């Protein structure tokens, strides 16, 4: 099978209205929490990506009944600590760091050893950041020098802990929050600012949670052993996926786009704030609240000119998945843009800070990169007239999709490998591109 795409033409002006698939973070969290509830939970607009399908398959291996239909998914919850811990269970998280790190938190009570594995990319990522705090609950872990595969053996009596999360990682914070469900007592988490989907779901489900917000961190207190009622959830659409088309529109000529029913949780809209600083016209419409989450339509127009930015690092955690795209915008800005404190980017599916710089360099854009920062010397008149090949990026879906957006905006003859990488998070990406390109 030909697992690459070739893009040779700049996209023509467009005016479109599109819809995006369900939010990946919420799809995985819904499934995990539904499995801990009592009774049948149903979701609609669940993302049908490999990461979410792997989540459902892991739950099935733990004895949870899952029915997946064309337009909905049903999960029959087994309650807190209701998983069936058969011998020799192997859970395959595929490419999903969210699944792998969060589900470990629900396994601290396992009676038998459970083996957690993942694909080549996930197996390069750091898991000590979750196993170390989870050990404090009483669980035991054997790791491959801090990486997958991991062997998990739980404890009969998990004890609540105090945990200082200082990386700004929602995955680390959420793993501890899910583990706290299984304890008798109060777990206290001091967490650097990061996306707060888990907290909002806990609140909606009336799980005993107290949150004290400060400028730099959140103090989260959770009481365990609370029964969770089954719940239905219509997954809002994913802003991380919408971001590709927001940037495509901003950098294209004479174009407009309306994206329907997007999750605009304040902990996820850093990209919108940064783009507005850079001069992109973005309007939020039909804003409403749905079970704790903010949703709305996003309207964006082509930008007449792009301003360079010294990006405020306090926005990093709210835009962590979108920086590759922001680097493309900076490439067309007038002046030098500077992004710092981005070491977490290299903890993703690929070392994204390095890949962001590499893509720009291939495009002819000068960069100065350190382990946690990048300077981008923008060129408002940037047009590419050469062949560019993108490959060997550990099948990172965001590298693939960012490269496709760059090809459509800046021109050139692009050959982008590993098109199947989009199946992990955004299977309909190329289909939506085709829809936007067609009159």
VEXRO-661223 format. One record per residue (C-alpha): residue in three letters; z, x, y. Coordinates in steps of 0.1 Angstrom, whole numbers, padded with zeros to 4 digits, always signed. Last residue first. Layout:
N
ALAZXY...
END
This chain:
439
UNK-0046-0158+0242UNK-0035-0136+0213UNK-0015-0105+0222UNK+0018-0123+0223UNK+0012-0140+0189UNK+0003-0106+0174UNK+0034-0090+0187UNK+0054-0119+0173UNK+0039-0113+0138UNK+0046-0076+0142UNK+0083-0082+0147UNK+0087-0110+0121UNK+0107-0089+0096UNK+0133-0078+0122UNK+0164-0061+0108UNK+0159-0043+0075UNK+0123-0056+0071UNK+0113-0036+0101UNK+0113-0004+0080UNK+0083-0017+0061UNK+0061-0003+0089UNK+0070+0032+0076UNK+0044+0052+0096UNK+0032+0049+0132UNK-0003+0062+0140UNK-0009+0059+0177UNK-0041+0065+0196UNK-0033+0065+0233UNK-0021+0037+0255UNK+0011+0035+0276UNK+0023-0001+0271UNK+0010-0011+0236UNK+0017+0024+0222UNK+0052+0026+0237UNK+0060-0009+0222UNK+0049+0003+0188UNK+0069+0035+0191UNK+0100+0014+0200UNK+0094-0007+0169UNK+0092+0023+0145UNK+0122+0041+0160UNK+0142+0009+0159UNK+0134+0003+0122UNK+0147+0037+0112UNK+0128+0046+0081UNK+0145+0081+0080UNK+0122+0091+0110UNK+0097+0111+0089UNK+0067+0097+0108UNK+0053+0091+0143UNK+0018+0104+0149UNK+0004+0105+0185UNK-0033+0110+0193UNK-0042+0115+0229UNK-0051+0096+0261UNK-0017+0085+0273UNK-0012+0069+0307UNK+0019+0077+0329UNK+0014+0067+0365UNK+0051+0060+0373UNK+0060+0094+0357UNK+0097+0098+0349UNK+0116+0130+0342UNK+0141+0119+0316UNK+0175+0136+0314UNK+0194+0131+0281UNK+0230+0132+0270UNK+0253+0135+0240UNK+0242+0165+0219UNK+0221+0178+0248UNK+0186+0168+0259UNK+0164+0178+0288UNK+0132+0157+0289UNK+0097+0160+0301UNK+0073+0132+0293UNK+0040+0141+0276UNK+0040+0112+0252UNK+0050+0135+0223UNK+0079+0146+0245UNK+0089+0110+0250UNK+0089+0103+0213UNK+0109+0135+0206UNK+0135+0127+0232UNK+0142+0093+0218UNK+0142+0108+0183UNK+0169+0133+0192UNK+0190+0106+0208UNK+0183+0084+0178UNK+0197+0107+0151UNK+0185+0082+0124UNK+0200+0050+0111UNK+0228+0054+0137UNK+0255+0080+0142UNK+0232+0100+0165UNK+0234+0072+0191UNK+0272+0075+0190UNK+0268+0109+0209UNK+0256+0089+0239UNK+0281+0100+0266UNK+0253+0105+0291UNK+0220+0089+0304UNK+0202+0105+0333UNK+0170+0093+0350UNK+0148+0116+0371UNK+0123+0102+0396UNK+0100+0073+0398UNK+0104+0054+0366UNK+0078+0052+0339UNK+0096+0074+0314UNK+0128+0056+0323UNK+0115+0024+0308UNK+0107+0042+0276UNK+0142+0057+0276UNK+0156+0022+0279UNK+0137+0012+0247UNK+0154+0040+0228UNK+0187+0030+0244UNK+0186-0005+0230UNK+0211-0004+0201UNK+0240+0010+0222UNK+0235-0014+0250UNK+0269-0030+0254UNK+0286+0002+0242UNK+0268+0023+0268UNK+0276+0002+0299UNK+0307+0022+0309UNK+0283+0052+0308UNK+0268+0041+0341UNK+0231+0051+0339UNK+0220+0075+0366UNK+0188+0055+0371UNK+0152+0059+0381UNK+0136+0029+0397UNK+0106+0012+0381UNK+0079-0003+0402UNK+0060-0036+0401UNK+0080-0048+0371UNK+0063-0073+0349UNK+0083-0105+0345UNK+0113-0116+0324UNK+0129-0150+0315UNK+0157-0150+0290UNK+0169-0184+0276UNK+0206-0188+0270UNK+0236-0183+0246UNK+0272-0174+0252UNK+0293-0171+0220UNK+0327-0188+0215UNK+0315-0215+0192UNK+0284-0221+0213UNK+0286-0217+0250UNK+0258-0225+0274UNK+0232-0209+0297UNK+0200-0228+0302UNK+0184-0199+0321UNK+0190-0162+0325UNK+0166-0144+0349UNK+0153-0109+0346UNK+0132-0091+0373UNK+0131-0054+0365UNK+0142-0030+0393UNK+0160-0002+0374UNK+0194-0018+0382UNK+0181-0050+0366UNK+0170-0030+0335UNK+0206-0016+0332UNK+0222-0050+0335UNK+0198-0066+0310UNK+0203-0037+0285UNK+0241-0040+0288UNK+0238-0075+0276UNK+0257-0072+0243UNK+0294-0073+0252UNK+0287-0102+0277UNK+0274-0123+0248UNK+0239-0133+0257UNK+0228-0146+0222UNK+0192-0157+0228UNK+0181-0194+0228UNK+0144-0190+0239UNK+0125-0160+0252UNK+0103-0167+0282UNK+0078-0140+0290UNK+0056-0131+0320UNK+0028-0105+0325UNK+0008-0091+0353UNK+0008-0055+0339UNK+0030-0044+0311UNK+0062-0023+0315UNK+0086-0053+0321UNK+0068-0074+0294UNK+0071-0048+0266UNK+0107-0041+0278UNK+0117-0077+0273UNK+0097-0079+0241UNK+0116-0051+0225UNK+0149-0064+0239UNK+0145-0097+0220UNK+0154-0079+0188UNK+0186-0065+0202UNK+0192-0099+0219UNK+0192-0116+0185UNK+0188-0154+0183UNK+0219-0176+0180UNK+0230-0183+0144UNK+0237-0220+0138UNK+0271-0221+0122UNK+0289-0244+0098UNK+0325-0237+0089UNK+0348-0235+0059UNK+0385-0234+0068UNK+0403-0201+0068UNK+0438-0198+0053UNK+0460-0174+0072UNK+0474-0145+0051UNK+0472-0120+0080UNK+0485-0119+0116UNK+0461-0101+0140UNK+0469-0083+0173UNK+0441-0068+0194UNK+0446-0046+0224UNK+0413-0041+0241UNK+0403-0009+0259UNK+0391+0007+0292UNK+0393-0020+0318UNK+0421-0040+0300UNK+0418-0070+0277UNK+0448-0083+0257UNK+0437-0101+0226UNK+0459-0122+0203UNK+0447-0133+0169UNK+0460-0159+0144UNK+0428-0170+0127UNK+0418-0203+0144UNK+0382-0201+0131UNK+0369-0200+0166UNK+0393-0173+0176UNK+0384-0151+0146UNK+0347-0157+0153UNK+0352-0146+0189UNK+0371-0115+0178UNK+0344-0105+0153UNK+0316-0109+0179UNK+0333-0086+0203UNK+0308-0058+0210UNK+0326-0026+0220UNK+0353-0014+0244UNK+0377+0012+0230UNK+0401-0005+0206UNK+0439-0005+0203UNK+0444-0024+0171UNK+0477-0040+0159UNK+0480-0055+0125UNK+0507-0081+0121UNK+0524-0092+0088UNK+0515-0101+0053UNK+0482-0085+0049UNK+0448-0097+0036UNK+0433-0108+0069UNK+0441-0074+0083UNK+0414-0059+0062UNK+0388-0080+0081UNK+0402-0067+0115UNK+0402-0031+0102UNK+0365-0034+0092UNK+0358-0051+0125UNK+0372-0023+0146UNK+0352+0003+0127UNK+0320-0017+0129UNK+0325-0025+0166UNK+0325+0012+0173UNK+0337+0022+0208UNK+0347+0056+0193UNK+0385+0055+0201UNK+0398+0029+0176UNK+0436+0034+0176UNK+0451+0016+0146UNK+0486+0002+0139UNK+0489-0011+0104UNK+0497-0041+0082UNK+0506-0034+0046UNK+0483-0042+0017UNK+0503-0053-0014UNK+0483-0052-0046UNK+0463-0022-0035UNK+0426-0016-0037UNK+0404+0009-0054UNK+0372+0018-0036UNK+0347+0044-0048UNK+0323+0055-0021UNK+0287+0067-0025UNK+0283+0073+0004UNK+0296+0097+0030UNK+0330+0113+0038UNK+0324+0144+0016UNK+0310+0121-0011UNK+0339+0096-0010UNK+0368+0086-0032UNK+0389+0059-0015UNK+0423+0044-0021UNK+0438+0013-0005UNK+0473+0012+0010UNK+0467-0003+0044UNK+0467+0032+0058UNK+0437+0040+0036UNK+0418+0015+0057UNK+0422+0037+0088UNK+0407+0068+0070UNK+0380+0048+0051UNK+0365+0035+0083UNK+0357+0065+0104UNK+0355+0085+0071UNK+0323+0066+0065UNK+0299+0089+0084UNK+0261+0083+0078UNK+0238+0103+0056UNK+0240+0078+0027UNK+0228+0051+0051UNK+0194+0069+0055UNK+0189+0075+0018UNK+0198+0039+0008UNK+0232+0026+0001UNK+0261+0027-0024UNK+0295+0012-0027UNK+0314+0015-0061UNK+0342-0008-0068UNK+0373+0003-0088UNK+0394-0026-0102UNK+0421-0047-0087UNK+0404-0050-0053UNK+0429-0057-0025UNK+0414-0033+0001UNK+0380-0049-0006UNK+0376-0071+0025UNK+0377-0040+0049UNK+0350-0023+0027UNK+0328-0053+0035UNK+0327-0043+0072UNK+0316-0007+0068UNK+0288-0013+0043UNK+0275-0045+0059UNK+0274-0031+0094UNK+0259+0002+0083UNK+0231-0017+0066UNK+0203+0003+0050UNK+0208-0008+0015UNK+0244-0021+0011UNK+0243-0019-0027UNK+0276-0030-0043UNK+0283-0017-0078UNK+0309-0035-0099UNK+0321-0015-0129UNK+0349-0038-0139UNK+0350-0073-0125UNK+0369-0080-0093UNK+0364-0116-0087UNK+0368-0122-0049UNK+0395-0147-0038UNK+0415-0123-0017UNK+0414-0148+0012UNK+0395-0179+0001UNK+0367-0183-0024UNK+0341-0196+0000UNK+0310-0215-0012UNK+0282-0201+0009UNK+0252-0222+0019UNK+0221-0209+0036UNK+0196-0229+0056UNK+0160-0235+0065UNK+0141-0223+0034UNK+0171-0224+0011UNK+0196-0198+0001UNK+0225-0209-0021UNK+0254-0185-0025UNK+0283-0188-0050UNK+0308-0159-0045UNK+0318-0139-0076UNK+0320-0105-0060UNK+0284-0097-0072UNK+0273-0128-0053UNK+0289-0114-0022UNK+0270-0082-0025UNK+0237-0102-0029UNK+0244-0122+0002UNK+0250-0090+0022UNK+0219-0074+0008UNK+0199-0104+0020UNK+0214-0099+0055UNK+0204-0062+0056UNK+0170-0070+0040UNK+0162-0095+0068UNK+0162-0132+0066UNK+0183-0138+0098UNK+0203-0170+0094UNK+0187-0197+0117UNK+0209-0223+0100UNK+0243-0217+0084UNK+0264-0237+0060UNK+0299-0232+0048UNK+0312-0248+0016UNK+0349-0247+0007UNK+0378-0224+0015UNK+0370-0195+0037UNK+0368-0158+0028UNK+0331-0160+0018UNK+0324-0178+0051UNK+0339-0147+0068UNK+0315-0123+0051UNK+0284-0146+0056UNK+0292-0153+0092UNK+0298-0116+0100UNK+0264-0107+0085UNK+0245-0133+0104UNK+0264-0126+0136UNK+0255-0089+0136UNK+0219-0097+0126UNK+0213-0123+0154UNK+0189-0150+0142UNK+0151-0146+0145UNK+0134-0147+0179UNK+0115-0175+0197UNK+0086-0170+0221UNK+0071-0184+0253UNK+0041-0166+0267UNK+0023-0153+0298UNK+0001-0123+0290UNK-0017-0094+0306UNK-0036-0073+0281UNK-0019-0048+0257UNK-0030-0012+0258UNK-0053-0004+0230UNK-0053+0021+0201UNK-0025+0010+0178UNK-0026+0021+0141UNK+0001+0008+0117UNK+0016+0024+0086UNK+0026+0015+0051UNK-0008+0012+0035UNK+0000+0000+0000
END
